[in-house]
Amino acid sequence: MQINMDLEYVKMEIFIPESHFPSLQKALAEIGAGHIGNYDCCLSYSLVTGTWRPLDGTHPFIGSVGEISSEPELKVEVTVKAEKIRETLSAIKAVHPYEEPVINVIPLIGTGL
């Protein structure tokens, strides 16, 4: 098995309220994220609990300034072509309700190994 060491794909982890998952899923599909081999719209999601404290000057979607919040969220994982990182980030931010969405971009050596 040969592994291409050039950065061809990344994995994005997106933390989002469950209420906004359908919009995110549609935006990812429209941008071509989650295309693996002869399949598209591939992603995984799991229920997690997020915590945060909004600081002065923020306008939180959930929670109050100065108070620690804890809420259920979905962690969505999707494979994205490296050349489409910026375009995909823009599509995610367009449907995400948070002022500061947590989106981790992780380099992948390969997919479907």
RAJO-V626354 format. One record per residue. N is the residue number from 0. RES is the residue in one small letter. SS is DSSP state (~ for helix, > for strand, _ for the rest). PSI is psi in radians with two decimals (* if undefined). Layout:
BEGIN
<<N,RES,SS,PSI> <N,RES,SS,PSI>>
END
This chain:
BEGIN
<<0,m,_,2.29> <1,q,_,2.42> <2,i,_,2.16> <3,n,_,2.06> <4,m,_,-0.10> <5,d,_,2.55> <6,l,_,1.76> <7,e,_,-0.57> <8,y,>,2.69> <9,v,>,2.80> <10,k,>,2.32> <11,m,>,2.30> <12,e,>,2.16> <13,i,>,2.20> <14,f,>,2.15> <15,i,>,2.59> <16,p,_,2.53> <17,e,~,-0.56> <18,s,~,-0.42> <19,h,~,0.07> <20,f,~,-0.80> <21,p,~,-0.70> <22,s,~,-0.71> <23,l,~,-0.81> <24,q,~,-0.75> <25,k,~,-0.77> <26,a,~,-0.71> <27,l,~,-0.72> <28,a,~,-0.73> <29,e,~,-0.51> <30,i,~,-0.19> <31,g,_,0.18> <32,a,_,2.58> <33,g,_,0.34> <34,h,_,1.99> <35,i,>,1.99> <36,g,_,-2.21> <37,n,_,0.42> <38,y,>,2.58> <39,d,_,3.08> <40,c,_,0.47> <41,c,_,2.18> <42,l,_,2.90> <43,s,>,2.64> <44,y,>,2.63> <45,s,>,2.68> <46,l,>,2.25> <47,v,>,3.02> <48,t,>,2.18> <49,g,>,2.59> <50,t,>,2.60> <51,w,>,2.82> <52,r,>,1.97> <53,p,_,2.34> <54,l,_,2.98> <55,d,_,2.41> <56,g,_,-0.05> <57,t,_,2.86> <58,h,_,1.38> <59,p,_,2.51> <60,f,_,-0.69> <61,i,_,2.44> <62,g,_,3.11> <63,s,_,2.56> <64,v,_,2.29> <65,g,_,-0.12> <66,e,_,2.40> <67,i,>,2.25> <68,s,>,2.66> <69,s,>,2.09> <70,e,>,2.66> <71,p,>,2.50> <72,e,>,2.95> <73,l,>,2.42> <74,k,>,1.99> <75,v,>,2.27> <76,e,>,2.27> <77,v,>,2.50> <78,t,>,2.36> <79,v,>,2.43> <80,k,>,2.36> <81,a,~,-0.61> <82,e,~,-0.22> <83,k,~,0.29> <84,i,~,-0.97> <85,r,~,-0.75> <86,e,~,-0.70> <87,t,~,-0.73> <88,l,~,-0.74> <89,s,~,-0.73> <90,a,~,-0.69> <91,i,~,-0.85> <92,k,~,-0.48> <93,a,~,-0.45> <94,v,~,-0.07> <95,h,_,2.33> <96,p,_,-0.25> <97,y,_,2.54> <98,e,_,-0.71> <99,e,_,1.33> <100,p,_,2.51> <101,v,_,1.98> <102,i,>,1.92> <103,n,>,2.32> <104,v,>,2.02> <105,i,>,2.14> <106,p,>,2.48> <107,l,>,2.39> <108,i,_,-0.59> <109,g,_,2.99> <110,t,_,2.65> <111,g,_,0.47> <112,l,_,*>>
END
